[in-house]
């Protein structure tokens, strides 16, 4: 993963910041051993456009002979579930010449895993829950979302 990020950094022509979640964040930021083939990330506060990044990601994939979607923004569909101010809770996992990569906080990762509804994320959520120092805060936040009418919050609990 770091090799791919380094190759991406070399191709960028302007400062680019990415926040990552999912298995890559668990592995790179918190040394949670798991097998993942991709990095789930979103651009934040940068002039780099998604289409521009996608083109560079595909170039890196060709160079390194890895999957063309080694970097994707699929997890962005669950970012609505995390509390505001997540940027302040991130952890830097990569800093190149132009690329900065930040991982979501464990509590934010846990919330997203609880909402994903995927079988494979149950194990990930258990591991995150064991390492989370704010488990009560996570549970209270999910209850708040339930009280606000977010229907899938019940399943997240």
C-alpha positions as CSV (number, residue, x, y, z in Angstrom):
1,X,0.0,0.0,0.0
2,X,2.7,2.4,0.9
3,X,4.5,1.7,-2.4
4,X,1.3,2.6,-4.3
5,X,0.9,5.8,-2.3
6,X,4.5,6.7,-3.0
7,X,4.0,6.1,-6.7
8,X,0.9,8.3,-6.6
9,X,2.7,11.0,-4.7
10,X,5.3,11.2,-7.5
11,X,2.6,11.7,-10.1
12,X,0.8,14.5,-8.3
13,X,1.4,18.1,-9.5
14,X,-0.3,19.8,-6.5
15,X,-0.8,19.2,-2.8
16,X,-3.4,16.6,-2.3
17,X,-5.0,15.4,1.0
18,X,-6.9,12.1,1.3
19,X,-8.7,10.7,4.3
20,X,-8.9,6.9,4.4
21,X,-11.2,4.5,6.1
22,X,-11.8,0.7,6.0
23,X,-9.2,-2.0,6.2
24,X,-6.4,0.2,4.9
25,X,-6.9,2.7,7.8
26,X,-7.1,-0.2,10.3
27,X,-3.8,-1.6,8.9
28,X,-1.8,1.6,8.3
29,X,-2.8,3.6,11.3
30,X,-3.5,1.1,14.0
31,X,-1.4,-2.0,13.0
32,X,-4.5,-4.2,12.9
33,X,-3.4,-7.2,10.9
34,X,-5.9,-8.0,8.1
35,X,-5.9,-8.7,4.5
36,X,-7.1,-5.9,2.2
37,X,-6.3,-5.2,-1.4
38,X,-7.5,-1.6,-1.6
39,X,-7.5,1.8,0.0
40,X,-10.9,3.4,0.7
41,X,-10.4,7.1,0.6
42,X,-11.8,10.5,-0.2
43,X,-10.2,13.8,-1.3
44,X,-10.5,16.6,1.3
45,X,-9.7,20.2,1.1
46,X,-7.6,19.9,-2.1
47,X,-7.7,21.3,-5.6
48,X,-7.1,17.8,-7.1
49,X,-10.3,16.7,-8.8
50,X,-11.6,13.1,-8.4
51,X,-11.3,12.4,-12.2
52,X,-7.8,13.6,-12.1
53,X,-6.9,11.4,-9.2
54,X,-8.6,8.4,-10.8
55,X,-6.5,8.7,-13.9
56,X,-3.3,8.8,-11.7
57,X,-4.5,5.8,-9.7
58,X,-4.9,3.8,-12.9
59,X,-1.4,4.8,-14.0
60,X,0.0,3.6,-10.6
61,X,-2.0,0.3,-11.0
62,X,-0.4,-0.3,-14.4
63,X,3.1,0.5,-13.1
64,X,2.9,-1.7,-10.1
65,X,0.7,-4.4,-11.7
66,X,-2.0,-4.1,-9.1
67,X,-5.8,-3.9,-9.4
68,X,-7.0,-0.8,-11.2
69,X,-9.3,0.1,-8.3
70,X,-6.6,-0.2,-5.6
71,X,-7.8,3.2,-4.5
72,X,-11.5,3.9,-4.4
73,X,-14.0,6.1,-2.7
74,X,-16.7,3.5,-2.0
75,X,-16.6,4.1,1.7
76,X,-17.8,7.7,1.2
77,X,-21.3,6.3,1.1
78,X,-21.0,5.7,4.9
79,X,-19.4,9.0,5.9
80,X,-22.8,10.5,6.7
81,X,-22.7,8.3,9.8
82,X,-19.6,9.7,11.4
83,X,-19.7,12.6,13.8
84,X,-18.7,16.1,12.6
85,X,-15.2,17.2,13.2
86,X,-13.7,13.9,12.1
87,X,-10.8,15.7,10.5
88,X,-9.5,16.7,14.0
89,X,-9.5,13.0,15.0
90,X,-7.5,11.6,12.1
91,X,-4.1,10.1,12.2
92,X,-1.4,10.8,9.6
93,X,-0.3,7.6,7.8
94,X,1.6,9.0,4.9
95,X,3.3,12.2,4.0
96,X,5.0,12.6,0.7
97,X,6.1,15.6,-1.3
98,X,2.5,16.4,-2.4
99,X,0.4,13.7,-0.9
100,X,-0.9,13.6,2.6
101,X,-2.9,10.6,3.8
102,X,-4.9,10.7,7.0
103,X,-6.8,7.7,8.6
104,X,-10.0,8.0,10.4
105,X,-10.0,7.6,14.2
106,X,-10.8,4.2,15.6
107,X,-14.2,5.4,16.9
108,X,-15.1,6.8,13.5
109,X,-14.0,3.5,11.8
110,X,-16.1,1.5,14.3
111,X,-19.2,3.6,13.6
112,X,-18.8,3.1,9.9
113,X,-18.2,-0.6,10.2
114,X,-21.4,-0.9,12.4
115,X,-23.4,0.8,9.6
116,X,-21.9,-1.1,6.7
117,X,-24.2,-4.1,7.1
118,X,-21.6,-6.4,5.5
119,X,-20.8,-9.8,7.0
120,X,-17.0,-9.2,6.7
121,X,-17.3,-6.0,8.7
122,X,-18.6,-7.7,11.9
123,X,-15.1,-9.1,12.7
124,X,-13.5,-5.8,11.9
125,X,-16.0,-4.0,14.2
126,X,-15.2,-6.5,17.0
127,X,-11.5,-5.8,16.7
128,X,-12.1,-2.0,16.6
129,X,-14.4,-2.2,19.6
130,X,-11.6,-3.9,21.7
131,X,-9.2,-1.1,20.8
132,X,-11.7,1.8,21.0
133,X,-11.1,4.0,24.1
134,X,-14.5,5.8,23.6
135,X,-16.9,2.8,23.2
136,X,-19.6,4.5,25.3
137,X,-19.3,7.6,23.1
138,X,-19.7,5.5,20.0
139,X,-22.8,3.7,21.4
140,X,-24.3,7.0,22.5
141,X,-23.7,8.6,19.1
142,X,-25.4,5.7,17.3
143,X,-28.4,6.1,19.8
144,X,-28.5,9.8,18.9
145,X,-28.7,8.8,15.2
146,X,-31.5,6.4,16.0
147,X,-33.4,9.2,17.9
148,X,-33.0,11.4,14.9
149,X,-34.8,8.8,12.8
150,X,-31.9,7.2,11.0
151,X,-33.5,3.9,10.3
152,X,-30.4,1.7,10.0
153,X,-29.0,2.9,13.3
154,X,-31.0,0.1,15.0
155,X,-29.1,-2.5,13.0
156,X,-25.8,-0.7,13.8
157,X,-26.3,-1.3,17.5
